[in-house]
Amino acid sequence: MKNLSTPQTRVALFGDRQIAGMPMMIFLGLATCVLFSGRNGSLLLGMVGALALMFVLGTLLTELGERITPIREYLGGGTILAIFGGAALFEYRILPVEAGQVIIGFMKEGGFLNFFIASLVTGSVFGMSSALLKNAAMRYLPVILGGVTLALLSVGLVGSLMGYGFKNAVLLIGLPIMGGGMGAGAVPLVEILSGPMQMSSADLLSRMVPAVVIANTLAILVGTVLARLGRRYPSLTGNGQLMIKEISQNVAEEQTQAPTLESLGIGLFISSCMFVLGSLLGNFIPMHPFALMILAVAIIKVSGVLPRRYEQAAADWYQFVVGNLTPSLLVGIGVAYTSIPELISAFSISYFVLVLVTVVGGALGAALVGRMIGFYPIEAALTGGLCMANMGGTGDVAVLSAAQRMKLMPFAQISSRLGGAVMLILATLLISLLA
């Protein structure tokens, strides 16, 4: 069977001259057709027209964001440009509103957002090593919780003092920042919070997105500061080693095979079934279906009742969806859920201070708890704190690169995957107490 490993979405416009895995001229020719159709009002309704336009815009904006150095280094790269660029194209009528409505319909009524989240959650959990999830993850979980606890308490208290309100500071700033990025954090949180908070999805995202963007930048900067702190005080760092005492039993990664057409089909089915299961459980358990889906997938993974072949199929599908459809989703988020005027009105000095308090609180809490259980404080702060406060995978790379500790990537991925799932579950509990 042909190897169907995830294609490279980052492309070189010069040299091999490819975009989205195809020759640049072919891509631009197809993109011109789609853009012209959207421009003159002949874009097809439903999934076909929406996905074609989202793919074109997402690919172009992501590429541009990765090539503009300040955006790439400090603002989240193509992720940010795809969201805000997509929103701006329709907000300022560069592309007609009618084309934007096609995307909005696909994102909301068409269920594309739920489809993406189901694929991401199911595949990321099933794709983790069972030994890592049972052993290292359980040792590491208190570090994550320590960072989250201090971050949320800090932003809540400072929010109260500054007149923003404890509840608003925790739910609208603290949770999105510590939730594992945009697609796996802020977006699912919107679905969870919109009802209890009695706010529209667009209003919620307009408040959350600036916090996530600013926090990602601050996490990178704090990572640089921690690296310098480690050079000045060597006793605080293991220079890329998390445990003060080496773990005696290394956790081996489970062997994987290249995806096949069959495995992708199976993965699609399993991911969809897990989302249906979460929705079904929601009829009997007073928790959000996303949180119930996460718990169900984690229990199935740890118990081992699903053969490894099918777990890997779900992981293959997750890699396929994330590798090919993330830019499209980001544009959809920008168009359907992001209001630039509301974003501008939401930003203030006090807002910046609350974001800073959250990021620093997360790093400090993870460092303190990490030290108590035998981790180096700087490594614990980087992985359990800053890699929770950044924008997921791209943020993990940026933070660890800035701190010169790329060896910590496995633990950073636990923060982004497992930590993000924990935050969604925590959100449902906090809503019952605060909302």
C-alpha positions in Angstrom: 0.0 0.0 0.0 1.3 3.4 -0.8 2.7 5.4 2.1 0.1 8.1 2.9 2.2 10.0 5.5 1.0 13.5 6.2 2.1 15.8 3.4 4.2 18.9 4.1 2.0 21.9 4.4 4.9 24.3 4.8 6.3 24.9 1.3 9.1 26.7 -0.4 8.0 29.3 -2.9 11.5 29.4 -4.2 13.8 26.5 -5.0 11.4 23.6 -5.6 8.5 26.1 -6.1 5.7 24.2 -4.6 2.7 25.1 -2.6 0.6 22.5 -0.6 2.6 19.7 -2.1 2.0 20.7 -5.8 3.9 22.9 -8.3 3.3 26.5 -7.6 1.8 27.3 -11.0 -0.8 24.5 -10.7 -1.8 25.6 -7.2 -2.1 29.2 -8.2 -4.1 28.3 -11.2 -6.6 26.3 -9.1 -6.6 29.0 -6.4 -7.4 31.7 -9.0 -10.4 29.7 -10.2 -11.7 29.4 -6.6 -11.0 33.0 -5.7 -12.7 34.2 -8.9 -15.7 32.1 -8.1 -15.9 33.6 -4.6 -15.4 37.1 -5.9 -18.2 37.0 -8.5 -20.7 35.3 -6.3 -20.7 31.9 -8.0 -19.1 29.9 -5.2 -21.0 26.7 -4.5 -22.9 26.4 -1.3 -22.1 23.7 1.3 -19.0 21.8 1.9 -17.5 21.8 -1.6 -17.4 25.6 -2.1 -16.6 26.4 1.5 -13.7 23.9 1.8 -12.2 24.9 -1.5 -12.1 28.6 -0.5 -11.0 27.9 3.1 -8.1 25.6 1.8 -6.9 28.3 -0.7 -7.0 31.1 1.8 -5.6 29.0 4.7 -2.7 27.8 2.6 -1.8 31.3 1.3 -2.1 33.0 4.6 -0.3 30.3 6.5 2.6 30.5 4.1 2.8 34.2 4.3 2.7 34.2 8.1 5.6 31.7 8.2 7.7 33.9 5.9 7.2 37.2 7.8 9.9 36.9 10.5 8.3 39.1 13.3 5.0 37.3 12.9 6.7 33.9 12.8 9.0 34.5 15.8 6.7 36.4 18.2 3.0 36.1 17.2 2.5 32.5 16.3 3.3 32.6 12.6 0.8 31.4 10.0 -1.7 30.4 12.7 -2.3 34.0 13.6 -2.3 35.4 10.0 -4.8 32.7 8.9 -7.2 33.7 11.7 -6.9 37.4 11.5 -6.2 37.6 7.8 -9.3 35.5 7.1 -11.4 37.7 9.3 -10.0 40.9 7.7 -10.7 39.7 4.1 -14.4 39.6 4.8 -14.7 42.3 7.5 -13.2 44.9 5.1 -15.0 43.6 2.0 -11.9 42.5 0.2 -13.9 39.3 -0.5 -17.7 39.5 -0.7 -19.9 38.8 2.3 -21.7 36.2 0.4 -18.6 34.0 0.1 -18.0 34.5 3.8 -21.5 33.2 4.5 -20.7 30.0 2.7 -17.8 29.5 5.1 -19.8 30.4 8.1 -22.5 27.9 7.2 -20.0 25.2 6.8 -18.3 25.9 10.1 -21.5 26.2 12.1 -24.5 24.3 10.5 -22.2 22.0 8.6 -20.4 20.8 11.7 -16.8 21.2 10.4 -15.6 22.5 13.8 -17.0 19.5 15.7 -15.5 17.1 13.0 -12.1 18.7 13.5 -12.2 18.6 17.3 -13.4 14.9 17.3 -10.5 13.9 15.0 -8.0 15.9 17.1 -9.0 14.7 20.5 -9.5 11.0 19.6 -6.3 10.7 17.5 -4.0 12.6 19.9 -5.0 10.5 22.9 -5.0 7.2 21.0 -1.7 8.1 19.4 0.1 8.5 22.7 2.2 5.6 24.1 0.2 3.7 26.6 3.3 3.5 28.9 3.8 7.2 28.6 0.2 7.9 29.4 0.2 5.6 32.4 3.6 6.3 33.9 5.3 9.6 32.8 2.0 11.4 32.3 0.8 10.6 35.8 4.1 11.8 37.3 3.9 14.9 35.2 0.2 15.7 35.7 0.8 17.4 39.1 3.2 19.8 37.5 0.5 20.8 34.9 -2.1 21.2 37.7 0.3 23.3 39.8 0.8 25.7 36.9 -2.9 25.8 36.0 -4.0 26.4 39.7 -1.6 29.3 40.3 -2.3 30.8 36.9 -6.1 30.8 37.4 -5.9 32.0 41.0 -3.5 34.8 40.1 -5.5 36.1 37.2 -8.7 35.8 39.1 -7.3 37.8 42.1 -5.7 40.4 39.9 -8.8 40.6 37.8 -10.8 41.3 40.9 -8.5 44.1 42.0 -8.5 45.7 38.6 -12.3 45.6 38.2 -12.4 43.0 35.5 -14.0 40.5 37.8 -12.8 37.1 39.2 -15.1 35.0 37.0 -14.4 36.9 33.8 -10.7 36.8 34.4 -10.7 33.1 35.0 -13.1 32.0 32.3 -12.3 34.4 29.5 -8.6 34.9 30.0 -7.1 32.2 32.2 -8.8 29.2 30.8 -8.2 30.0 27.1 -4.6 30.7 27.7 -3.9 27.5 29.7 -6.1 25.4 27.3 -3.5 24.3 24.8 -3.8 26.8 21.9 -6.5 27.8 19.5 -8.0 24.7 17.9 -7.7 22.4 20.9 -8.3 25.1 23.6 -10.0 28.3 22.8 -12.4 26.9 20.2 -13.7 24.0 22.3 -14.0 26.3 25.3 -16.3 28.6 23.3 -18.6 25.6 22.7 -18.6 24.8 26.4 -18.9 28.4 27.7 -21.3 30.0 25.2 -24.5 28.6 26.9 -23.7 29.1 30.6 -22.1 32.5 30.0 -25.0 33.6 27.8 -22.6 35.0 25.2 -22.4 34.4 21.5 -19.6 32.3 20.1 -18.3 35.4 18.2 -18.3 37.5 21.4 -16.5 34.8 23.3 -13.8 34.3 20.7 -13.3 38.0 20.3 -12.4 38.1 24.0 -10.4 34.9 24.1 -8.3 35.2 20.9 -6.3 38.3 22.0 -5.5 36.6 25.2 -4.2 33.4 23.5 -2.2 35.5 20.9 -0.6 37.7 23.5 0.1 34.8 25.8 1.9 32.9 23.1 4.3 35.8 22.5 4.9 36.2 26.2 5.5 32.5 26.7 8.3 32.7 24.1 9.8 35.7 25.8 9.6 34.1 29.3 11.3 31.0 27.8 14.2 33.1 26.8 14.4 34.6 30.3 14.3 31.2 31.9 17.2 30.1 29.7 19.3 33.0 30.9 18.2 32.3 34.5 19.5 28.8 34.1 22.9 29.9 32.9 23.2 32.3 35.9 21.9 29.7 38.5 22.9 26.3 37.2 21.3 24.5 40.2 17.8 25.4 38.9 18.2 23.6 35.6 19.0 20.2 34.2 19.8 21.7 30.8 17.1 19.8 29.1 16.7 17.0 31.6 13.4 17.2 33.5 14.0 14.8 36.4 16.7 15.6 39.0 17.1 11.8 39.3 17.0 9.9 36.0 13.9 7.8 35.5 15.1 4.2 35.9 12.7 2.8 33.3 12.6 4.7 30.1 9.3 4.8 28.3 9.5 3.3 24.9 7.5 4.7 22.0 5.1 2.2 20.5 6.0 1.1 17.0 3.9 2.6 14.2 3.4 1.9 10.6 2.8 4.2 7.7 -0.9 5.1 7.2 -2.9 3.3 4.5 -6.2 4.2 2.8 -7.8 1.6 5.0 -6.4 2.9 8.3 -7.6 6.5 7.4 -11.1 5.2 6.8 -11.1 3.3 10.1 -9.7 6.4 11.9 -12.5 8.6 10.4 -15.1 6.2 11.7 -13.6 5.8 15.2 -13.2 9.6 15.6 -16.8 10.1 14.6 -18.0 7.4 16.9 -16.2 8.9 19.9 -17.9 12.2 19.3 -21.3 10.4 19.1 -20.4 8.6 22.3 -19.6 11.8 24.1 -22.9 13.3 22.9 -24.8 10.2 24.0 -23.2 10.2 27.5 -24.2 13.9 27.7 -27.8 12.8 27.9 -27.1 11.0 31.2 -24.1 12.8 32.7 -24.3 16.6 33.4 -21.0 17.4 31.6 -20.2 18.8 28.2 -20.0 16.2 25.4 -16.4 17.3 24.6 -15.3 16.6 28.1 -17.1 13.2 28.2 -15.6 12.3 24.8 -12.1 13.0 26.2 -12.8 10.9 29.3 -14.2 8.0 27.3 -11.2 8.0 24.9 -8.7 8.1 27.8 -10.5 5.2 29.6 -10.5 3.2 26.4 -6.8 3.9 25.8 -5.7 3.1 29.3 -7.8 -0.1 29.6 -6.5 -1.4 26.3 -9.9 -2.7 25.2 -9.4 -1.3 21.6 -6.7 -3.2 19.6 -3.6 -1.2 18.9 -4.2 -1.3 15.2 -7.4 0.7 15.6 -5.9 3.1 18.0 -3.2 3.8 15.4 -5.8 4.2 12.7 -7.4 7.0 14.8 -3.9 8.5 15.2 -3.3 8.3 11.5 -6.6 10.1 10.8 -5.7 12.8 13.3 -2.4 13.4 11.6 -4.1 13.6 8.2 -6.7 16.0 9.4 -4.3 18.2 11.3 -1.7 18.2 8.5 -4.1 19.0 5.7 -7.1 20.9 7.2 -5.6 23.0 10.0 -5.1 26.1 7.8 -8.6 25.7 6.5 -10.0 25.5 10.0 -8.0 28.6 11.1 -9.5 30.6 8.3 -13.0 29.3 9.2 -12.4 30.4 12.8 -11.4 33.8 11.6 -14.4 34.2 9.4 -17.1 32.6 11.5 -16.0 33.5 15.0 -13.6 36.4 15.0 -14.8 40.1 15.0 -11.9 42.4 14.4 -13.7 45.5 15.8 -14.6 43.7 19.0 -11.0 42.4 19.3 -9.7 46.0 19.1 -12.2 47.2 21.6 -11.3 44.3 24.0 -7.6 45.2 24.2 -6.2 47.4 27.0 -3.3 47.8 29.3 -5.2 46.0 32.1 -6.0 43.2 29.6 -2.3 42.8 28.9 -1.5 42.7 32.6 -4.0 39.9 33.2 -2.5 37.9 30.3 1.0 38.4 31.7 -0.1 37.4 35.2 -1.6 34.2 33.8 1.6 33.2 31.9 4.0 34.0 34.7 1.6 32.3 37.3 1.5 29.2 35.1 5.3 29.0 34.9 5.9 29.7 38.6 3.3 27.2 39.7 4.7 24.5 37.5 8.2 25.3 38.8 7.2 25.1 42.5 5.3 21.8 42.2 8.0 20.4 39.9 10.7 21.1 42.5 8.7 19.4 45.2 8.3 16.2 43.2 11.9 16.0 41.9 11.9 18.0 38.7 14.2 20.8 37.8 12.3 24.1 38.3 13.2 25.7 34.9 12.4 22.6 32.9 9.1 22.1 34.8 8.2 25.8 34.2 9.0 25.4 30.5 7.0 22.3 29.9 4.2 22.3 32.6 3.7 26.1 32.5 4.8 27.8 29.3 3.8 24.9 27.0 0.4 25.0 28.5 0.1 28.8 28.0 1.3 28.9 24.4 -0.5 28.0 21.2 0.0 24.2 21.1 2.4 22.5 18.7 3.9 25.6 17.0 4.1 27.3 20.4 5.9 24.3 21.9 8.6 24.5 19.2 8.9 28.3 19.6 9.2 28.2 23.4 11.6 25.3 23.6 13.7 26.7 20.8 13.9 30.0 22.6 14.9 28.2 25.8 17.4 26.0 23.9 15.8 22.8 25.3 14.2 21.0 22.4 14.8 17.6 24.2 11.8 18.4 26.3 9.4 18.1 23.4 7.8 14.8 24.6 6.7 16.5 27.8 5.7 19.6 25.9 3.4 17.4 23.8 1.8 16.0 26.9 1.0 19.5 28.0 -0.5 20.3 24.7 -2.4 17.1 24.4 -3.3 15.8 27.8 -3.1 19.2 29.5 -5.5 20.7 27.0 -7.9 17.9 27.6 -7.7 18.4 31.3 -8.5 22.0 30.9 -11.7 21.2 29.0 -12.8 18.9 31.8 -11.8 21.6 34.3 -13.8 24.2 32.4 -17.0 22.2 32.9 -16.4 22.0 36.6 -15.5 25.7 37.0 -18.7 26.7 35.1 -20.8 25.0 37.6 -19.1 27.0 40.4 -18.6 30.4 38.7 -21.1 30.8 35.8 
